[in-house]
C-alpha cells in the first residue's frame, strides 16, 4: 500500500491540498451558520460534519477520489465515471453503515468484501452492481486478512485523531485548529482506504505478492 502512495505522491498531495482546506472551511461554515451542531474534535475520529456545505464538499471529494483511483490505476480519463462512482460510494457506505449497526463485525465483513469494488469499477469499466458483485466474489477466502487490514487502518486513524486532539488541546472545540484536525483525519483516512483498495485489487488480480504484504 505504501508503494501505491509513494508512486502517486503528486496526485495524493494534490488531492489533500484541495480537500483538507475545503473540508475544514465547509465544517466552519456549517457550524457558523447553524447548519450543523457537531463539535469538530468530537467528530474527527471517523468523519466530518454533515451540514450543507460539508455534504457539498463530500460529493466533490468523492469525484476527487474517483480521479485519484484513476491516477493509481493508470486510467487518466475517468470523467464519465463520476456519477456511477458516487452511486457506488453511497451504496457501499450504506451497506457498511448498516453492518456496523449490527454489532460492528458485519460492517467489517461487508467493508472487506466490497473493498475492491471502486478499483474494479474504475479500472475495468464495469457497472456499479457488477463491480460490487465481482469484489464480493473475488475477496472470498481473503476476508479475514482484509478485515485485519481495515481494523489496523481504523486503529491508526483513531490514535492519530486522539494524538492530534491532544497536541492541539488549546483549540476550542469549534476553533480553526479543531476544524483542521477534523479535515486532516477525514481526508487522510479516505486516501488510506483508497490505497488499500487499489493494493488489494492488484494483489488479488494475479500478481505474485501475497495479500499479507498489502502494507509493504
Backbone as a chain_set.jsonl record, in Angstrom:
{"seq": "XXXXXXXXXXXXXXXXXXXXXXXXXXXXXXXXXXXXXXXXXXXXXXXXXXXXXXXXXXXXXXXXXXXXXXXXXXXXXXXXXXXXXXXXXXXXXXXXXXXXXXXXXXXXXXXXXXXXXXXXXXXXXXXXXXXXXXXXXXXXXXXXXXXXXXXXXXXXXXXXXXXXXXXXXXXXXXXXXXXXXXXXXXXXXXXXXXXXXXXXXXXXXXXXXXXXXXXX", "coords": {"N": [[0.82, -1.201, 0.0], [1.939, 1.255, 0.786], [3.662, 1.62, -1.311], [1.948, 2.242, -3.419], [1.052, 4.742, -2.563], [3.443, 6.24, -2.474], [4.319, 6.087, -5.129], [2.366, 7.511, -6.424], [2.577, 10.051, -5.398], [2.42, 12.809, -6.045], [-0.208, 13.084, -7.056], [-1.68, 12.286, -4.799], [-0.92, 14.258, -2.917], [-1.915, 16.484, -4.229], [-4.676, 15.987, -4.137], [-5.07, 16.044, -1.308], [-4.222, 18.645, -0.733], [-6.22, 20.141, -1.846], [-8.661, 19.202, -0.695], [-8.399, 19.013, 2.112], [-8.253, 21.743, 3.179], [-10.714, 22.569, 2.03], [-12.627, 20.905, 3.254], [-12.276, 21.649, 5.94], [-13.023, 24.384, 5.871], [-15.667, 24.112, 4.997], [-16.835, 22.765, 7.184], [-16.492, 24.714, 9.146], [-18.148, 26.759, 8.094], [-20.649, 25.463, 8.195], [-21.012, 25.119, 10.974], [-20.847, 27.797, 11.837], [-23.02, 28.974, 10.553], [-25.067, 27.633, 11.683], [-25.848, 25.24, 10.556], [-24.974, 22.8, 11.263], [-24.395, 21.114, 14.332], [-22.42, 19.631, 15.474], [-19.553, 19.29, 17.394], [-16.293, 19.864, 16.146], [-13.895, 18.461, 16.989], [-14.96, 16.309, 18.382], [-15.994, 14.855, 16.369], [-13.93, 14.047, 14.811], [-12.682, 11.548, 14.702], [-13.852, 9.694, 12.971], [-14.991, 10.922, 10.748], [-16.64, 13.703, 9.236], [-18.259, 16.905, 9.759], [-21.744, 17.131, 8.934], [-23.254, 19.141, 7.627], [-24.84, 21.381, 5.215], [-22.795, 22.577, 3.578], [-20.702, 20.865, 4.167], [-21.662, 18.48, 3.071], [-21.723, 19.145, 0.366], [-18.988, 19.507, -0.175], [-18.195, 16.936, 0.417], [-19.387, 15.44, -1.666], [-17.949, 16.531, -3.788], [-15.408, 15.669, -3.033], [-15.632, 12.943, -3.378], [-15.704, 12.778, -6.151], [-13.112, 13.663, -6.542], [-11.76, 11.519, -5.408], [-12.421, 9.51, -7.203], [-10.98, 10.416, -9.41], [-8.43, 10.144, -8.271], [-8.273, 7.377, -7.88], [-8.196, 6.708, -10.589], [-5.686, 7.79, -11.288], [-3.966, 6.169, -9.763], [-4.467, 3.709, -10.879], [-3.744, 3.969, -13.47], [-5.608, 4.982, -15.236], [-6.395, 7.559, -16.939], [-8.538, 9.059, -17.968], [-11.352, 9.501, -16.485], [-13.621, 10.922, -16.262], [-16.206, 10.407, -17.216], [-17.077, 8.539, -15.44], [-17.794, 9.523, -13.005], [-20.432, 9.986, -11.861], [-21.479, 7.39, -11.591], [-19.535, 6.385, -9.883], [-20.025, 7.911, -7.622], [-22.558, 6.915, -6.963], [-21.811, 4.281, -6.382], [-20.195, 4.75, -4.141], [-22.11, 5.68, -2.326], [-23.799, 3.426, -2.055], [-22.039, 1.45, -1.034], [-21.262, 2.687, 1.328], [-23.713, 2.807, 2.722], [-24.247, 0.063, 3.002], [-22.058, -0.793, 4.589], [-22.448, 0.848, 6.821], [-24.927, -0.056, 7.802], [-24.133, -2.613, 8.461], [-22.315, -2.035, 10.534], [-24.04, -1.073, 12.456], [-25.139, -3.428, 13.19], [-23.639, -4.631, 15.38], [-20.926, -4.169, 14.653], [-18.961, -6.157, 13.593], [-20.281, -7.365, 11.275], [-20.244, -5.083, 9.646], [-17.501, -4.729, 9.175], [-16.987, -7.06, 7.751], [-18.584, -6.683, 5.443], [-17.375, -4.342, 4.501], [-14.827, -5.337, 3.917], [-15.401, -7.213, 1.9], [-16.407, -5.633, -0.134], [-14.347, -3.925, -0.656], [-12.694, -3.829, -2.924], [-14.359, -2.955, -4.92], [-14.522, -0.168, -5.874], [-12.048, 0.039, -7.232], [-12.288, -1.953, -9.195], [-14.456, -0.936, -10.588], [-13.447, 1.496, -11.642], [-11.114, 0.648, -13.017], [-11.836, -1.448, -14.742], [-14.102, -0.608, -16.009], [-16.596, -1.566, -15.347], [-20.142, -1.954, -14.512], [-21.869, -0.449, -11.696], [-23.173, -2.285, -9.884], [-22.193, -4.651, -10.879], [-19.459, -4.368, -10.378], [-19.487, -4.344, -7.58], [-20.459, -6.892, -7.112], [-18.448, -8.492, -8.281], [-16.258, -7.799, -6.67], [-17.152, -8.817, -4.251], [-17.13, -11.576, -4.734], [-14.451, -12.0, -5.506], [-12.949, -11.435, -3.272], [-13.482, -13.493, -1.614], [-12.349, -15.894, 0.626], [-10.209, -14.432, 1.406], [-11.149, -12.709, 3.231], [-10.767, -12.479, 6.038], [-8.07, -11.582, 6.298], [-8.214, -9.128, 4.963], [-10.05, -7.827, 6.585], [-8.514, -7.582, 8.924], [-6.61, -5.774, 8.007], [-8.255, -3.554, 7.577], [-9.11, -3.086, 10.207], [-6.675, -2.395, 11.355], [-6.172, -0.008, 9.988], [-8.328, 1.539, 10.952], [-7.685, 1.636, 13.691], [-5.239, 3.028, 13.615], [-6.131, 5.487, 12.58], [-7.897, 6.346, 14.604], [-6.097, 6.575, 16.761], [-4.347, 8.479, 15.714], [-6.1, 10.627, 15.461], [-6.734, 11.082, 18.158], [-4.196, 11.76, 19.067], [-3.631, 14.104, 17.611], [-5.691, 15.71, 18.577], [-4.856, 15.89, 21.228], [-2.402, 17.204, 20.939], [-3.234, 19.678, 20.114], [-4.657, 20.762, 22.253], [-5.302, 23.214, 23.155], [-7.023, 24.312, 21.426], [-10.284, 25.535, 20.834], [-13.37, 23.705, 20.879], [-14.726, 24.188, 18.534], [-12.943, 25.715, 17.152], [-10.56, 27.097, 14.73], [-8.332, 25.351, 14.518], [-9.422, 22.971, 15.397], [-11.24, 22.382, 13.355], [-9.427, 21.997, 11.293], [-8.016, 19.731, 12.208], [-10.085, 17.836, 12.143], [-10.538, 17.793, 9.364], [-8.049, 16.931, 8.317], [-7.824, 14.328, 9.427], [-10.129, 13.111, 8.333], [-9.728, 13.255, 5.489], [-7.206, 12.072, 5.094], [-7.763, 9.531, 6.052], [-9.589, 8.72, 4.062], [-7.87, 8.623, 1.83], [-6.065, 6.616, 2.609], [-7.753, 4.367, 2.766], [-8.467, 4.266, 0.088], [-5.983, 3.706, -1.156], [-5.55, 1.215, -0.01], [-7.62, -0.244, -1.156], [-6.827, -0.228, -3.887], [-4.352, -1.531, -3.679], [-5.113, -4.047, -2.67], [-6.735, -4.915, -4.751], [-4.814, -5.146, -6.803], [-3.206, -7.203, -5.727], [-4.934, -9.348, -5.649], [-5.387, -9.859, -8.24], [-3.899, -11.626, -9.734], [-1.23, -11.027, -9.369], [2.044, -11.698, -8.046], [2.596, -11.211, -5.383], [1.834, -11.806, -1.917], [-1.253, -11.466, -0.117], [-0.826, -10.7, 2.46], [1.213, -8.909, 2.347], [0.242, -6.425, 1.887], [0.623, -3.934, 3.037], [3.215, -3.315, 2.485]], "CA": [[0.0, 0.0, 0.0], [2.825, 2.414, 0.838], [4.216, 1.804, -2.653], [0.935, 2.953, -4.195], [1.038, 6.132, -2.124], [4.68, 6.92, -2.86], [4.367, 6.163, -6.587], [1.396, 8.53, -6.854], [2.704, 11.082, -4.377], [1.933, 14.104, -6.514], [-1.667, 13.042, -7.118], [-2.181, 12.234, -3.421], [-0.722, 15.571, -2.315], [-2.856, 17.39, -4.89], [-5.995, 15.736, -3.544], [-5.084, 16.516, 0.074], [-4.071, 20.097, -0.733], [-7.518, 20.714, -2.214], [-9.815, 18.823, 0.119], [-8.242, 19.298, 3.546], [-8.8, 23.077, 3.479], [-12.124, 22.662, 1.645], [-13.404, 20.247, 4.303], [-12.203, 22.478, 7.145], [-13.828, 25.583, 5.644], [-17.071, 23.699, 4.946], [-17.26, 22.492, 8.557], [-16.585, 26.012, 9.821], [-19.348, 27.43, 7.602], [-21.831, 24.776, 8.705], [-21.16, 25.458, 12.389], [-21.058, 29.241, 11.966], [-24.356, 29.309, 10.061], [-26.063, 26.828, 12.389], [-26.297, 24.118, 9.724], [-24.525, 21.596, 11.952], [-24.059, 21.441, 15.718], [-21.48, 18.64, 15.982], [-18.215, 19.849, 17.59], [-15.342, 19.281, 15.196], [-12.971, 17.493, 17.574], [-15.7, 15.109, 18.751], [-16.352, 14.137, 15.145], [-12.745, 13.881, 13.978], [-12.157, 10.19, 14.637], [-14.404, 8.856, 11.906], [-15.553, 11.591, 9.576], [-16.705, 15.149, 9.175], [-19.59, 17.417, 9.998], [-22.6, 16.8, 7.803], [-24.131, 20.21, 7.205], [-24.999, 21.56, 3.774], [-21.5, 22.794, 2.921], [-19.943, 19.632, 4.324], [-22.145, 17.497, 2.102], [-21.286, 19.572, -0.966], [-17.571, 19.18, -0.298], [-18.103, 15.475, 0.398], [-19.682, 15.0, -3.037], [-16.796, 16.916, -4.607], [-14.259, 14.834, -2.674], [-15.841, 11.631, -3.995], [-15.219, 12.947, -7.526], [-11.656, 13.694, -6.43], [-11.284, 10.159, -5.151], [-12.526, 8.786, -8.468], [-9.798, 10.84, -10.167], [-7.237, 9.581, -7.641], [-8.279, 5.968, -8.28], [-7.732, 6.658, -11.966], [-4.25, 8.029, -11.293], [-3.268, 4.998, -9.212], [-4.7, 2.544, -11.728], [-3.316, 4.279, -14.822], [-6.77, 5.347, -16.045], [-6.359, 9.02, -16.868], [-9.81, 9.675, -18.349], [-12.424, 8.873, -15.699], [-14.674, 11.923, -16.088], [-17.504, 9.803, -17.472], [-17.367, 7.542, -14.416], [-18.01, 10.193, -11.728], [-21.757, 9.779, -11.282], [-21.558, 5.998, -11.164], [-18.649, 6.235, -8.73], [-20.758, 8.482, -6.487], [-23.567, 5.931, -6.592], [-21.114, 3.161, -5.75], [-19.778, 5.195, -2.808], [-23.302, 5.736, -1.472], [-24.264, 2.061, -1.781], [-21.103, 0.758, -0.153], [-21.343, 3.333, 2.638], [-24.946, 2.364, 3.384], [-24.081, -1.341, 3.379], [-21.127, -0.884, 5.714], [-23.066, 1.501, 7.974], [-25.926, -0.983, 8.337], [-23.374, -3.69, 9.091], [-21.752, -1.561, 11.8], [-25.146, -1.021, 13.416], [-25.336, -4.816, 13.631], [-22.552, -5.089, 16.254], [-19.604, -3.845, 14.095], [-18.321, -7.204, 12.783], [-20.855, -7.43, 9.917], [-19.775, -3.938, 8.874], [-16.138, -5.014, 8.733], [-17.065, -8.095, 6.71], [-19.098, -6.057, 4.221], [-16.33, -3.443, 4.019], [-13.758, -6.155, 3.331], [-15.857, -7.867, 0.666], [-16.639, -4.602, -1.155], [-13.206, -3.012, -0.696], [-12.138, -3.744, -4.27], [-15.37, -2.515, -5.878], [-14.157, 1.063, -6.599], [-10.933, -0.227, -8.15], [-12.836, -2.703, -10.322], [-15.317, -0.015, -11.336], [-12.622, 2.461, -12.381], [-10.122, 0.004, -13.871], [-12.41, -2.331, -15.752], [-15.265, -0.002, -16.647], [-17.799, -2.343, -15.051], [-21.242, -1.246, -13.887], [-21.775, -0.348, -10.24], [-23.549, -3.539, -9.218], [-21.274, -5.69, -11.352], [-18.208, -4.18, -9.642], [-19.723, -4.781, -6.205], [-20.591, -8.349, -7.134], [-17.138, -9.089, -8.541], [-15.454, -7.615, -5.469], [-17.667, -9.746, -3.232], [-16.667, -12.929, -5.049], [-13.01, -12.096, -5.616], [-12.339, -11.373, -1.94], [-13.818, -14.712, -0.888], [-11.154, -16.629, 1.022], [-9.228, -13.48, 1.956], [-11.911, -11.734, 4.017], [-10.162, -12.285, 7.348], [-6.867, -10.754, 6.169], [-8.628, -7.771, 4.605], [-10.643, -7.264, 7.797], [-7.421, -7.187, 9.811], [-6.039, -4.551, 7.445], [-9.208, -2.48, 7.858], [-9.049, -2.804, 11.643], [-5.431, -1.676, 11.589], [-6.379, 1.352, 9.496], [-9.212, 2.22, 11.901], [-6.933, 1.883, 14.929], [-4.274, 4.095, 13.337], [-6.863, 6.74, 12.432], [-8.381, 6.754, 15.93], [-4.945, 7.007, 17.548], [-3.862, 9.739, 15.141], [-7.068, 11.653, 15.825], [-6.544, 11.386, 19.578], [-2.905, 12.435, 19.215], [-3.769, 15.471, 17.107], [-6.519, 16.433, 19.529], [-4.029, 16.162, 22.398], [-1.388, 18.197, 20.596], [-3.867, 20.979, 19.976], [-5.629, 20.825, 23.331], [-5.652, 24.607, 23.398], [-8.041, 24.735, 20.456], [-11.667, 25.375, 21.247], [-13.938, 22.559, 20.158], [-15.111, 24.622, 17.194], [-11.971, 26.687, 16.679], [-9.976, 26.785, 13.415], [-7.464, 24.178, 14.585], [-10.3, 21.807, 15.507], [-11.745, 22.075, 12.017], [-8.31, 21.474, 10.508], [-7.781, 18.362, 12.672], [-11.159, 17.022, 11.582], [-10.343, 17.66, 7.923], [-6.863, 16.099, 8.076], [-8.154, 12.933, 9.742], [-11.124, 12.625, 7.381], [-9.202, 13.092, 4.13], [-6.131, 11.071, 5.121], [-8.467, 8.255, 6.173], [-10.118, 8.384, 2.739], [-6.754, 8.27, 0.944], [-5.523, 5.321, 3.03], [-8.695, 3.335, 2.313], [-8.348, 4.212, -1.369], [-4.754, 2.979, -1.481], [-5.753, -0.172, 0.406], [-8.461, -0.851, -2.186], [-6.017, -0.437, -5.093], [-3.339, -2.548, -3.381], [-5.791, -5.342, -2.571], [-7.152, -5.253, -6.116], [-3.639, -5.625, -7.518], [-2.73, -8.465, -5.158], [-5.889, -10.421, -5.944], [-5.592, -9.904, -9.697], [-2.916, -12.474, -10.392], [0.141, -10.659, -9.096], [2.726, -12.739, -7.29], [2.703, -10.909, -3.967], [0.808, -12.336, -1.043], [-2.109, -10.429, 0.437], [-0.265, -10.27, 3.747], [2.184, -7.835, 2.12], [-0.518, -5.301, 1.349], [1.105, -2.682, 3.579], [4.62, -3.117, 2.144]], "C": [[0.86, 1.261, 0.0], [3.441, 2.698, -0.53], [3.24, 2.559, -3.538], [0.935, 4.435, -3.849], [2.277, 6.884, -2.6], [4.775, 7.098, -4.373], [3.466, 7.276, -7.118], [1.397, 9.713, -5.891], [2.124, 12.415, -4.825], [0.408, 14.149, -6.547], [-2.273, 13.05, -5.716], [-2.078, 13.603, -2.764], [-1.656, 16.608, -2.931], [-4.244, 17.242, -4.29], [-6.073, 16.321, -2.137], [-5.005, 18.041, 0.145], [-5.382, 20.797, -1.068], [-8.567, 20.452, -1.132], [-9.622, 18.952, 1.627], [-8.741, 20.705, 3.868], [-10.278, 23.206, 3.129], [-13.024, 22.048, 2.712], [-13.422, 21.084, 5.576], [-13.083, 23.718, 7.004], [-15.317, 25.241, 5.636], [-17.615, 23.432, 6.346], [-17.439, 23.791, 9.333], [-17.846, 26.763, 9.387], [-20.617, 26.792, 8.165], [-22.085, 25.11, 10.171], [-21.53, 26.931, 12.55], [-22.477, 29.641, 11.57], [-25.456, 28.477, 10.722], [-26.601, 25.664, 11.59], [-25.864, 22.778, 10.292], [-24.135, 21.996, 13.361], [-23.117, 20.419, 16.332], [-20.107, 19.276, 16.162], [-17.188, 19.122, 16.742], [-14.469, 18.205, 15.826], [-13.679, 16.219, 17.993], [-15.989, 14.247, 17.541], [-15.141, 13.699, 14.349], [-12.308, 12.441, 13.8], [-12.642, 9.419, 13.417], [-14.938, 9.626, 10.705], [-15.552, 13.091, 9.689], [-18.114, 15.585, 9.554], [-20.43, 17.282, 8.737], [-23.64, 17.864, 7.505], [-24.143, 20.351, 5.699], [-23.655, 21.705, 3.061], [-20.617, 21.549, 3.026], [-20.36, 18.579, 3.322], [-21.715, 17.856, 0.676], [-19.812, 19.243, -1.191], [-17.372, 17.67, -0.333], [-18.356, 14.927, -0.997], [-18.506, 15.333, -3.954], [-15.588, 16.03, -4.311], [-14.396, 13.427, -3.243], [-15.401, 11.675, -5.462], [-13.692, 12.986, -7.538], [-11.064, 12.322, -6.193], [-11.379, 9.295, -6.406], [-11.321, 9.128, -9.353], [-8.538, 10.205, -9.598], [-7.143, 8.082, -7.898], [-7.738, 5.829, -9.694], [-6.227, 6.859, -12.07], [-3.491, 6.789, -10.828], [-3.382, 3.772, -10.111], [-4.294, 2.789, -13.18], [-4.461, 4.569, -15.773], [-6.938, 6.86, -15.97], [-7.697, 9.675, -17.156], [-10.949, 8.956, -17.625], [-13.613, 9.812, -15.516], [-16.066, 11.324, -16.275], [-17.94, 8.796, -16.422], [-17.782, 8.182, -13.094], [-19.356, 9.874, -11.094], [-21.926, 8.341, -10.789], [-20.711, 5.744, -9.942], [-19.316, 6.791, -7.478], [-21.836, 7.518, -6.014], [-22.966, 4.729, -5.888], [-20.698, 3.521, -4.326], [-20.962, 5.213, -1.846], [-23.754, 4.336, -1.084], [-23.333, 1.333, -0.821], [-21.128, 1.367, 1.247], [-22.57, 2.848, 3.403], [-24.821, 0.917, 3.852], [-23.183, -1.513, 4.588], [-21.745, -0.281, 6.97], [-24.109, 0.597, 8.62], [-25.231, -2.135, 9.052], [-22.796, -3.283, 10.433], [-22.829, -1.425, 12.872], [-25.403, -2.404, 13.998], [-24.07, -5.338, 14.324], [-21.171, -5.081, 15.586], [-19.052, -4.909, 13.138], [-18.945, -7.341, 11.397], [-20.411, -6.262, 9.042], [-18.37, -4.141, 8.353], [-16.125, -6.058, 7.622], [-17.517, -7.491, 5.39], [-18.049, -5.119, 3.63], [-15.202, -4.191, 3.345], [-14.174, -6.728, 1.985], [-16.084, -6.864, -0.473], [-15.452, -3.66, -1.326], [-12.683, -2.793, -2.112], [-13.1, -3.143, -5.284], [-15.0, -1.206, -6.589], [-13.03, 0.849, -7.598], [-11.42, -0.971, -9.382], [-13.664, -1.779, -11.215], [-14.488, 0.924, -12.21], [-11.729, 1.762, -13.398], [-10.748, -0.768, -15.021], [-13.624, -1.746, -16.462], [-16.544, -0.784, -16.423], [-18.903, -1.424, -14.532], [-21.093, -1.28, -12.375], [-22.056, -1.685, -9.569], [-22.631, -4.687, -9.635], [-19.937, -5.595, -10.606], [-18.353, -4.649, -8.204], [-19.797, -6.305, -6.13], [-19.244, -9.021, -7.358], [-16.22, -8.963, -7.332], [-15.864, -8.609, -4.39], [-17.134, -11.16, -3.468], [-15.143, -13.033, -5.014], [-12.313, -12.054, -4.252], [-12.663, -12.606, -1.094], [-12.542, -15.507, -0.608], [-10.066, -15.744, 1.604], [-9.89, -12.463, 2.883], [-11.25, -11.439, 5.355], [-8.951, -11.372, 7.294], [-7.222, -9.311, 5.832], [-9.261, -7.086, 5.812], [-9.563, -6.8, 8.77], [-6.764, -5.897, 9.319], [-6.946, -3.354, 7.727], [-9.181, -2.089, 9.328], [-7.795, -2.01, 11.972], [-5.559, -0.219, 11.15], [-7.242, 2.147, 10.475], [-8.48, 2.574, 13.187], [-5.953, 3.039, 14.732], [-4.976, 5.45, 13.25], [-7.358, 7.242, 13.784], [-7.231, 7.281, 16.783], [-4.398, 8.345, 17.033], [-4.792, 10.891, 15.498], [-6.901, 12.074, 17.276], [-5.247, 12.156, 19.798], [-2.982, 13.881, 18.745], [-4.607, 16.317, 18.051], [-5.737, 16.796, 20.781], [-2.993, 17.231, 22.134], [-1.98, 19.605, 20.552], [-4.968, 21.158, 21.019], [-6.101, 22.252, 23.592], [-6.725, 25.102, 22.436], [-9.419, 24.575, 21.058], [-12.295, 24.293, 20.39], [-14.41, 22.932, 18.768], [-14.2, 25.745, 16.701], [-11.361, 26.249, 15.369], [-9.089, 25.547, 13.431], [-8.296, 22.904, 14.668], [-10.846, 21.4, 14.147], [-10.644, 21.491, 11.141], [-7.992, 20.039, 10.895], [-8.821, 17.423, 12.082], [-10.923, 16.752, 10.1], [-9.156, 16.764, 7.598], [-7.194, 14.629, 8.302], [-9.095, 12.359, 8.692], [-10.516, 12.324, 6.02], [-8.046, 12.095, 4.073], [-6.726, 9.673, 5.24], [-8.987, 7.8, 4.813], [-9.009, 7.929, 1.795], [-6.174, 6.909, 1.312], [-6.448, 4.184, 2.583], [-8.626, 3.163, 0.798], [-7.12, 3.41, -1.78], [-4.87, 1.506, -1.107], [-6.608, -0.918, -0.614], [-7.644, -1.181, -3.425], [-4.988, -1.539, -4.864], [-3.957, -3.938, -3.316], [-6.232, -5.829, -3.942], [-5.973, -5.801, -6.913], [-3.19, -6.992, -7.037], [-3.663, -9.631, -5.472], [-6.19, -10.516, -7.438], [-4.469, -10.633, -10.408], [-1.481, -12.067, -10.174], [0.749, -11.664, -8.123], [2.789, -12.479, -5.8], [1.573, -11.567, -3.189], [0.011, -11.188, -0.461], [-1.55, -9.9, 1.739], [0.718, -9.126, 3.578], [1.524, -6.559, 1.645], [-0.019, -3.955, 1.868], [2.566, -2.417, 3.234], [4.775, -2.02, 1.096]], "O": [[0.552, 2.225, -0.701], [3.711, 3.848, -0.876], [3.645, 3.418, -4.321], [0.832, 5.285, -4.733], [2.183, 8.018, -3.071], [5.25, 8.128, -4.853], [3.769, 7.903, -8.133], [0.353, 10.3, -5.607], [1.415, 13.074, -4.065], [-0.199, 15.13, -6.119], [-3.263, 13.739, -5.47], [-3.026, 14.063, -2.128], [-2.134, 17.507, -2.239], [-4.908, 18.229, -3.975], [-7.034, 17.016, -1.807], [-5.652, 18.657, 0.992], [-5.623, 21.918, -0.622], [-9.273, 21.366, -0.707], [-10.612, 18.997, 2.358], [-9.582, 20.856, 4.755], [-11.025, 23.876, 3.843], [-14.07, 22.608, 3.038], [-14.463, 21.215, 6.219], [-13.815, 24.062, 7.932], [-16.132, 25.976, 6.192], [-18.737, 23.83, 6.661], [-18.405, 23.956, 10.078], [-18.538, 27.341, 10.225], [-21.547, 27.493, 8.564], [-23.224, 25.355, 10.57], [-22.43, 27.266, 13.32], [-23.068, 30.536, 12.174], [-26.63, 28.597, 10.371], [-27.676, 25.144, 11.889], [-26.337, 21.732, 9.847], [-23.606, 23.087, 13.575], [-23.01, 20.328, 17.555], [-19.534, 19.76, 15.186], [-17.218, 17.896, 16.637], [-14.317, 17.13, 15.246], [-13.074, 15.147, 17.968], [-16.204, 13.042, 17.669], [-15.288, 13.046, 13.316], [-11.62, 12.133, 12.827], [-11.915, 8.579, 12.886], [-15.31, 9.0, 9.712], [-14.593, 13.689, 10.175], [-19.033, 14.771, 9.658], [-19.911, 17.312, 7.622], [-24.779, 17.543, 7.167], [-23.538, 19.552, 4.985], [-23.405, 21.036, 2.058], [-19.88, 21.219, 2.098], [-19.519, 17.863, 2.78], [-21.385, 16.977, -0.12], [-19.43, 18.762, -2.257], [-16.486, 17.175, -1.03], [-17.628, 14.052, -1.464], [-18.115, 14.522, -4.793], [-14.832, 15.68, -5.217], [-13.394, 12.784, -3.556], [-14.798, 10.724, -5.959], [-13.055, 12.418, -8.425], [-9.996, 11.997, -6.712], [-10.52, 8.448, -6.646], [-10.719, 8.246, -9.966], [-7.668, 9.773, -10.354], [-6.047, 7.564, -8.114], [-6.924, 4.948, -9.973], [-5.561, 6.178, -12.85], [-2.489, 6.407, -11.432], [-2.508, 2.905, -10.109], [-4.478, 1.918, -14.029], [-4.312, 4.421, -16.986], [-7.557, 7.375, -15.039], [-7.969, 10.756, -16.635], [-11.447, 7.933, -18.095], [-14.507, 9.539, -14.715], [-17.002, 11.697, -15.567], [-19.044, 8.257, -16.498], [-18.095, 7.463, -12.145], [-19.418, 9.527, -9.914], [-22.452, 8.108, -9.701], [-21.102, 4.983, -9.058], [-19.19, 6.216, -6.397], [-22.014, 7.321, -4.812], [-23.53, 4.216, -4.921], [-20.827, 2.707, -3.412], [-20.835, 4.811, -0.689], [-24.058, 4.08, 0.081], [-23.795, 0.668, 0.106], [-21.027, 0.647, 2.24], [-22.482, 2.517, 4.585], [-25.235, 0.58, 4.961], [-23.494, -2.276, 5.502], [-21.59, -0.827, 8.063], [-24.17, 0.493, 9.845], [-25.675, -2.581, 10.11], [-22.78, -4.08, 11.371], [-22.564, -1.635, 14.055], [-25.829, -2.54, 15.145], [-23.501, -6.35, 13.915], [-20.328, -5.912, 15.924], [-18.711, -4.595, 11.997], [-18.208, -7.427, 10.415], [-20.222, -6.424, 7.837], [-18.067, -3.771, 7.219], [-15.351, -5.957, 6.67], [-16.92, -7.746, 4.344], [-17.847, -5.093, 2.416], [-14.676, -3.747, 2.324], [-13.39, -6.729, 1.036], [-15.963, -7.22, -1.645], [-15.546, -2.687, -2.075], [-12.274, -1.684, -2.457], [-12.694, -2.848, -6.408], [-15.149, -1.13, -7.809], [-13.052, 1.415, -8.691], [-11.01, -0.653, -10.499], [-13.578, -1.839, -12.442], [-14.799, 1.121, -13.385], [-11.598, 2.233, -14.527], [-10.244, -0.741, -16.144], [-14.12, -2.335, -17.422], [-17.479, -0.682, -17.217], [-18.652, -0.277, -14.163], [-20.291, -2.043, -11.837], [-21.25, -2.159, -8.769], [-22.333, -5.579, -8.841], [-19.352, -6.616, -10.245], [-17.446, -5.283, -7.663], [-19.269, -6.922, -5.205], [-18.929, -10.012, -6.699], [-15.489, -9.897, -7.0], [-15.015, -9.172, -3.699], [-16.739, -11.852, -2.529], [-14.599, -14.034, -4.548], [-11.21, -12.58, -4.101], [-12.165, -12.738, 0.024], [-11.751, -15.758, -1.517], [-9.118, -16.233, 2.218], [-9.269, -11.475, 3.274], [-11.177, -10.282, 5.769], [-8.804, -10.485, 8.135], [-6.607, -8.379, 6.351], [-9.035, -5.898, 6.04], [-9.69, -5.735, 9.374], [-6.404, -5.033, 10.118], [-6.469, -2.273, 8.072], [-9.224, -0.905, 9.661], [-7.836, -1.069, 12.765], [-5.113, 0.69, 11.849], [-6.929, 3.295, 10.791], [-8.633, 3.676, 13.713], [-5.85, 3.924, 15.582], [-4.481, 6.445, 13.78], [-7.25, 8.432, 14.08], [-7.366, 8.308, 17.448], [-4.034, 9.223, 17.815], [-4.339, 11.994, 15.801], [-6.921, 13.263, 17.595], [-5.193, 13.082, 20.606], [-2.458, 14.78, 19.403], [-4.296, 17.481, 18.304], [-5.922, 17.877, 21.34], [-2.728, 18.071, 22.993], [-1.324, 20.586, 20.902], [-6.061, 21.636, 20.716], [-7.163, 22.47, 24.176], [-7.272, 26.19, 22.616], [-9.694, 23.577, 21.725], [-11.808, 23.998, 19.298], [-14.488, 22.065, 17.897], [-14.622, 26.612, 15.936], [-11.613, 25.129, 14.925], [-9.087, 24.774, 12.473], [-7.933, 21.88, 14.089], [-10.907, 20.213, 13.824], [-10.896, 20.592, 10.339], [-7.726, 19.209, 10.026], [-8.489, 16.349, 11.583], [-11.087, 15.625, 9.634], [-9.242, 15.927, 6.7], [-6.88, 13.783, 7.465], [-8.884, 11.246, 8.211], [-10.757, 11.257, 5.455], [-7.922, 11.35, 3.1], [-6.247, 8.736, 4.601], [-8.843, 6.633, 4.45], [-9.181, 6.966, 1.048], [-5.825, 6.128, 0.427], [-5.981, 3.16, 2.083], [-8.715, 2.045, 0.289], [-7.201, 2.539, -2.646], [-4.344, 0.643, -1.811], [-6.354, -2.086, -0.905], [-7.747, -2.285, -3.961], [-4.768, -2.381, -5.735], [-3.394, -4.896, -3.845], [-6.115, -7.014, -4.257], [-6.108, -6.803, -7.616], [-2.833, -7.849, -7.845], [-3.22, -10.777, -5.552], [-7.142, -11.182, -7.843], [-4.124, -10.306, -11.543], [-0.58, -12.691, -10.734], [0.023, -12.398, -7.452], [3.009, -13.406, -5.021], [0.502, -11.846, -3.729], [0.517, -10.075, -0.323], [-1.789, -8.742, 2.082], [1.034, -8.436, 4.548], [2.183, -5.699, 1.06], [-0.217, -2.934, 1.21], [3.112, -1.394, 3.646], [5.894, -1.713, 0.685]]}, "num_chains": 1, "name": "protein.A"}
